[in-house]
């Protein structure tokens, strides 16, 4: 039986923190599907297709990682992909409360899926896509926060928004 995991998120844009969680999940599971999800409470700076492309570039060399997008319930997506796990990264206790609620909801909707929490590395505890976007829009250096392979794409888009 293949062990398939889903790493969901908005990834707007993907950060080194996201990439760390994806890389660690890829060591734990046979197949990891990084799925760009729609979050109705957020207004993304990048289209779903752009985010998928950036994740694909950032995950080059991770042969068991695949990228997809989905506009629906995560529990349904996990069932469609025969995934047994949802992998979520946790930065702080504030993340845990929300993610725990989501894990219980997903379990109720899809009893065949478990949520696995991976804690972030200490150096990524403060890192978020929102913070990266704000720094980039203001002309700051985000090189430490995003994968090198997508750095220029992020800067070019977000600094254009500023002008």
C-alpha positions in Angstrom: 0.0 0.0 0.0 1.4 3.4 -1.0 1.6 6.0 1.7 0.2 9.2 0.2 0.2 12.6 2.0 -1.3 15.9 1.1 0.5 19.2 2.0 -2.2 21.8 1.6 -1.9 25.6 1.7 -2.3 28.8 -0.1 1.5 29.2 -0.7 1.2 32.8 -1.7 4.2 32.6 -2.2 5.9 29.5 -1.1 8.6 30.2 1.6 11.6 28.3 2.9 9.4 27.3 5.8 6.9 25.7 3.5 9.7 24.0 1.6 11.2 22.6 4.8 7.9 21.0 5.8 7.4 19.6 2.2 11.0 18.2 2.2 10.5 16.5 5.6 7.1 15.1 4.5 8.8 13.7 1.3 11.1 11.7 3.6 8.2 10.2 5.5 5.7 9.3 2.7 5.9 7.5 -0.6 4.1 10.3 -2.4 3.5 13.9 -1.3 1.0 16.1 -3.1 1.4 19.8 -2.5 -2.0 21.2 -3.2 -2.7 24.9 -3.6 -6.0 25.5 -2.0 -8.4 28.4 -2.3 -8.8 30.3 0.9 -11.9 32.6 0.7 -10.6 34.8 3.4 -7.4 35.7 1.5 -6.8 37.7 -1.7 -3.8 36.1 -3.3 -1.0 38.1 -5.0 -0.3 35.1 -7.4 -2.7 33.0 -9.4 -3.1 29.3 -8.5 -1.2 28.5 -11.7 1.7 30.8 -10.7 1.8 29.4 -7.2 1.9 25.8 -8.6 4.7 26.8 -11.0 6.7 28.3 -8.1 6.2 25.3 -5.9 7.3 23.0 -8.8 10.5 24.9 -9.2 11.2 25.0 -5.5 10.6 21.3 -5.2 12.8 20.3 -8.1 14.8 17.2 -7.1 12.1 15.9 -4.7 11.0 13.0 -7.0 8.1 11.9 -4.9 6.5 15.4 -4.6 3.7 16.4 -7.0 1.9 19.8 -7.2 -1.8 20.3 -7.8 -4.5 22.8 -7.0 -8.0 22.3 -5.7 -11.0 24.6 -5.0 -13.1 22.5 -2.6 -12.9 20.7 0.7 -9.6 19.3 1.7 -11.2 16.1 3.1 -12.8 15.4 -0.3 -9.5 16.0 -2.1 -7.7 13.6 0.2 -10.3 11.0 -0.6 -10.0 11.6 -4.4 -6.2 11.1 -4.2 -6.4 8.1 -1.8 -4.3 10.0 0.7 -4.0 8.7 4.2 -2.4 11.8 5.7 -2.6 15.6 5.7 0.7 17.2 6.7 0.5 20.6 8.3 3.4 22.8 9.6 3.0 24.5 12.9 4.9 27.7 13.8 3.4 28.5 17.2 0.6 27.6 19.6 -1.7 30.0 17.8 -1.3 27.8 14.7 -2.1 24.7 16.7 -5.6 25.9 17.9 -6.8 26.6 14.3 -5.1 23.5 12.8 -6.4 21.2 15.5 -9.9 22.4 14.7 -9.4 21.8 11.0 -7.9 18.3 11.7 -10.9 17.3 13.7 -13.2 18.6 11.0 -11.3 16.8 8.2 -11.4 13.5 10.3 -15.2 13.9 10.6 -15.6 14.5 6.9 -13.1 11.7 5.9 -12.4 9.1 8.6 -9.7 7.6 6.4 -7.3 10.6 6.7 -5.0 11.5 9.6 -3.5 14.9 10.1 0.2 14.9 10.9 1.7 18.1 12.4 5.3 19.0 11.8 6.8 21.7 13.9 8.8 24.3 12.1 12.5 24.9 12.6 13.2 27.6 15.1 14.6 29.9 12.5 11.2 29.8 10.6 8.9 30.3 13.5 8.1 33.9 12.5 8.0 33.3 8.8 4.8 33.7 6.8 3.9 34.4 3.2 2.1 37.6 4.4 5.3 38.9 6.0 7.4 38.0 2.9 4.9 39.9 0.7 5.0 43.0 2.9 8.8 43.1 3.0 9.0 42.6 -0.8 6.4 45.3 -1.5 8.4 47.7 0.6 11.7 46.9 -1.2 13.2 44.8 1.5 15.4 41.8 1.1 13.5 38.5 1.1 16.4 36.3 -0.1 16.6 34.4 3.3 12.8 33.7 3.3 12.1 32.3 -0.2 13.7 29.6 -2.3 16.4 31.1 -4.6 14.9 29.7 -7.7 11.7 31.8 -7.3 13.1 34.9 -5.6 13.2 37.2 -8.7 9.6 36.2 -9.7 8.3 37.2 -6.3 10.3 40.5 -6.2 9.2 41.5 -9.7 5.6 40.9 -9.1 5.3 42.5 -5.6 7.5 45.5 -6.4 5.3 46.2 -9.4 2.3 46.2 -7.1 4.0 48.9 -5.1 4.5 51.2 -8.1 
